[in-house]
Amino acid sequence: MLTAATAALSMSLASPTWAQSADLTTSPPGNGYEQVSKLVKLPDFIPGMGQLFVKPATLPVGPFLAYDKQGKIVSSIYMVPLKDLTDHKTFDNLASGPDKVDHVTIMYNAGHPGVEEPHYHVVLWYITAAEAAALK
């Protein structure tokens, strides 16, 4: 069941609907995105993820945009509630981001400030796995 939902989500991530009207490749992104650490009790920079921005109206799923300490975009993150996957919810027109995706990570999270319910992080990385591991 989770495999089918994950496959459907991954296929929908290839949608070319990323907003090109604003420069989202550098921090801060603007265009309605707000720094996550100013919305909820999270650090400004999360090791292994980066500095996160989100449009509040898109919560809990996102996309969250993640930037390195130099302000370069490193990933787009979707935080998909486990309940939505088990309920077979469809996610249409999810954007794939401003850069070529290097690799994708899907990981379970039991909940955290901002997205308290159990969910999966679907991370579209625009940097290599080694560069992602070095985000500290």
C-alpha positions in Angstrom: 0.0 0.0 0.0 2.7 2.5 0.9 4.8 1.5 -2.1 1.9 2.3 -4.5 1.3 5.7 -2.8 5.0 6.5 -2.8 5.3 5.6 -6.5 2.3 7.8 -7.4 3.8 10.7 -5.3 7.2 10.3 -7.0 5.7 10.3 -10.5 3.7 13.5 -9.7 6.9 15.2 -8.5 8.1 15.3 -12.1 5.4 17.9 -12.9 7.0 21.0 -14.5 4.8 23.4 -12.5 7.5 25.2 -10.6 6.9 28.9 -10.3 9.5 30.6 -12.6 8.2 34.1 -11.8 10.6 34.5 -8.8 14.2 33.6 -8.2 13.9 30.7 -5.7 17.4 29.5 -6.2 18.8 31.8 -3.5 17.8 32.6 0.1 15.6 34.3 1.0 13.3 33.2 -1.8 10.5 35.8 -1.5 7.3 35.0 -3.5 5.3 34.4 -0.4 7.8 32.0 1.2 8.5 32.5 4.9 11.3 31.3 7.1 10.1 28.2 8.9 12.0 29.1 12.1 10.0 32.3 12.4 6.7 30.3 12.1 7.4 27.4 14.5 9.9 26.5 17.1 12.7 25.1 14.9 16.3 26.3 14.5 17.2 28.7 11.7 19.4 26.0 10.1 18.7 22.3 10.5 21.8 20.1 10.1 21.2 17.6 7.2 18.5 19.8 5.8 19.4 23.5 5.7 17.5 26.7 6.2 13.8 26.1 5.4 11.2 28.3 3.9 7.5 27.5 3.1 4.4 29.2 2.0 2.2 28.9 5.1 -0.9 28.2 2.9 0.7 25.0 1.6 1.2 23.4 5.0 1.6 20.7 6.0 2.8 19.3 2.6 4.8 22.2 1.2 7.0 22.4 -0.7 9.6 23.5 1.8 12.6 25.1 0.1 16.0 24.3 1.8 19.1 26.4 1.4 22.7 25.9 2.5 24.6 28.5 4.6 25.7 30.3 1.5 22.0 30.8 0.5 22.0 28.4 -2.4 19.0 26.1 -2.8 19.8 22.5 -2.0 16.4 20.7 -2.0 12.7 20.9 -2.1 10.9 18.9 0.7 7.4 17.6 0.8 6.1 16.6 4.3 3.4 14.1 3.5 1.2 13.0 6.4 1.1 9.2 6.8 -2.7 9.4 7.1 -2.9 10.9 3.6 -0.8 8.0 2.2 -2.8 5.3 4.0 -6.0 7.1 2.9 -4.7 6.9 -0.7 -4.9 10.6 -1.2 -3.7 11.9 -4.6 -1.1 14.7 -4.8 -1.4 16.4 -8.2 0.9 19.0 -9.7 3.6 18.9 -7.1 6.6 21.0 -8.4 10.0 19.5 -8.9 12.0 22.6 -8.3 14.2 25.1 -10.1 17.2 22.7 -10.7 17.9 19.2 -11.9 17.2 16.7 -9.2 20.3 14.7 -8.3 18.6 12.2 -6.0 15.5 11.7 -3.9 15.3 10.7 -0.2 12.1 9.5 1.4 12.2 9.2 5.2 9.7 8.7 8.0 9.3 11.4 10.7 7.2 10.9 13.8 6.4 14.6 14.0 8.0 17.9 14.8 7.0 21.5 15.4 5.0 22.7 12.4 4.0 19.1 11.2 3.2 17.3 14.4 1.5 14.3 13.0 3.5 11.3 11.6 4.6 11.9 8.1 7.2 11.2 5.4 9.8 13.7 4.1 10.1 13.4 0.4 13.3 15.3 -0.4 14.3 16.3 -3.9 18.0 17.0 -3.7 19.7 19.4 -6.2 23.1 18.6 -4.7 25.0 15.3 -4.5 24.5 12.9 -1.6 28.0 13.8 -0.3 27.1 17.5 -0.4 23.8 16.8 1.4 25.6 14.8 4.1 27.9 17.7 4.7 25.1 20.2 5.5 26.0 21.1 9.0 
